[in-house]
Amino acid sequence: MDTAFLHRTLTAPGPFATVCADVSHTTENADAELELRVRAITEQLTAQGATDAAVEAVRSRLLEGEAGGRAGTLRGRAVVADAAGEVVLDSPLVDVPRTGLAVWSDQADLLPVLRQLPGRVPHLVVVTDRVGADITVVTEPGGPELDTTVEGETHEVHKVSSGDWGELHFQHRAENVWVENADRVAKVIDALAGQIGARFVLLAGEERARAVLTERVGPQVADVLVETDEGGRAAGADREPIQRRAAELVAEHEAREDAEVLQQIDAASAHGLAVTGTALVVEALRKAQVETLVLADEPDEEFLFVGGSALELGVAESDVTALGAGDPTRVPADRALLAAADGSSARVVVLPRAAMPGDIPVAAVLRYTDASTPS
């Protein structure tokens, strides 16, 4: 993923409150249950020394779901707030957090957030009928999730079946309106899919409307189109099966992309363009050699030393002072590595620890090699 959306969080002065919270509204007592969960989080932050402003910023964001709207549909939410109470990151999570997080620290604790962010797989979800479509656009991590509606003609969309020859005109007119509406929807889908580089387009809704629409989307969308028979566009229709299918498709794409990253590491290693292990990756980051930083989702309890800039880092304090930096700071390794990736415009991939080659916590694919790069 491109970490540009994290730049503000990685470069702003700390300390920060970092929270991954369950904000789901799935029971009759949802508001009361959310209040209790948020109270527990704020008490944890306060006990760790968080400022009142930071605690209140987190509390107010997490409780937004009580007012309904889109916030009320979220299951998990990540919030990072600084000491002054400014929120520097606020993002939905793919689901209720596997492990809750409430940390007050000098640097934002971003690795647990990254491994639960949606959007690693940009895609569209389209729910259509003969009148139009509701379209959800999921972009890269840090980008907005957008909802848009395309409405076409609403008159003469129902075919008659009286058998009267005089009604034939209206039957043809109804079919023409279906096609015109599908053309409008198809143009929007083609444009949006192209803008975000959609890996898949999930199409749900009325069967006949789906059939007409699939004939009108462009070849790029047709290649990534997936249909589901569940869910519909009518008022009160259950969208949960559609959301579940979208989540399944995201998981399938993520697993495929994880495997591709590991293959990339193997292929790059054969040409000396990959390094593994903290020390070698740190050295490559210092020289801005890293194209893709690969982190395990469960890091070792390692620490690095960091100077005045993100690329002044080392495994020992002497490594940093040798670069001319004074008073290096001891920082958890994953936080220092993420900051260095941002400082050198490297991509970041977070993989399950079990998938990492040799159970290592970090690897990197390089942009170039030099005389000091290990073969």
Order of alpha helices (4+ residues) and beta strands (2+ residues): alpha-beta-alpha-alpha-beta-beta-beta-alpha-beta-beta-beta-alpha-beta-alpha-alpha-beta-alpha-beta-alpha-beta-beta-beta-alpha-beta-alpha-beta-beta
